[in-house]
Amino acid sequence: VALALAAADVERDDVVADYARTEALLPEWRSTSVVAHLRRLHPHARHLEDLASKSPASVMADLLADIDRRYGSAGDYLRAHGMTDDEVHEVKRVLVTAR
């Protein structure tokens, strides 16, 4: 979702804040279930709980900055991975309402 919002030219701080908000909205049962499942698949994985149930703002900020450095923008990243210009524009149309 964050990548789509970034591609739709939503303000970066708003995208990062939305991502960070996710952690508080995940039901505890969901996180427990996902972590247990992943732990069975990857018993020696490090940081599994954080990867499956946390959403720190710094992670998304760093990811989007890296995408900007490597591709130019989130939209350019999506285009580089197969989306057309029309599809990227449609993401923006669907996700962003005019003020």
N, C-alpha and C positions, 0 to 999 in steps of 0.2 A: 504494500500500500504506500509506504513512504517513497519508494522509487516512482510510483505513478504520480503521487502528489508533487514530487520534485519536477517530474517531466511536464506537469501541468502548470509549472511556474508558480506554485504556491510558495510563499515566503519561506526561506530556509529555516528560520527559527520556529515557524509554525509546524513544519514537517518534523523537525527534531523533537519538538514538544509533544506532538501527537504520538510519535514512536515511544517516547519515554512514558507517556500516559498508559500505554498498553499494559505494562507490568502490573499496575494497580488494578486493572480491569480483568485480568486473567483469574478465573476461579481457582481456588486452591486445589480442588479435586482434579482439575485439568492438568495443572502443573505437576502434581504428584503422579498422576497416571502417565503423563508423557515422560517424565524423568525415569520412572520405573521401567517403562518399555525400552527407552534408549539405553538404560543401564544394563538390561538383559542383552541387548545387541552389542553393546560396547562396554564391557565390564571394567576396562582399564582407562576409559576416557577421562581426561582431566577437564575440569571446569564444566562438566555436563549440566549441572544444575543451573549455572549461570546462563549457559547457552540456550537452554530449553525454557527458562522461566523468567529471565530478566530482560530488560530493555533499556539499558543506560543511554542517556542522551549522547554521551561522548562517542559511543560506538556508531550511532547513526551519523553524527556530525563528521566523524572521521571517514566513514564509508562514502558519504556524499562528496566530501572534499577529494577523496581519491578518485571517484568517478569523474569529477570535474577535471582533475589533473590529467587523467588518462584518456578521457573521451570528449571533454569539452562541456558536457552537460548531461543530466539524466536523460533528456530526450535523445541526445546523440548516442548515449549508451544503448537505449532501446532500439534505435535505428541500426546500430552496429550489430545487434543481435536479432535482427529480422523484422522488426516492426517497420511499417511504411510511414511516410509523413502523414498520410490521412489517418492512420491508426493513432499516431501520437497526438494529432489534433483532436481526434475523437475522445481520447483520454481526458484532455483538458476540457472539452465541451461537457462531458458527463460529470466530471468531478468538481468543476468550478462554476459557480453561479455569478452572474454580473451583479455588482453592487450599485 
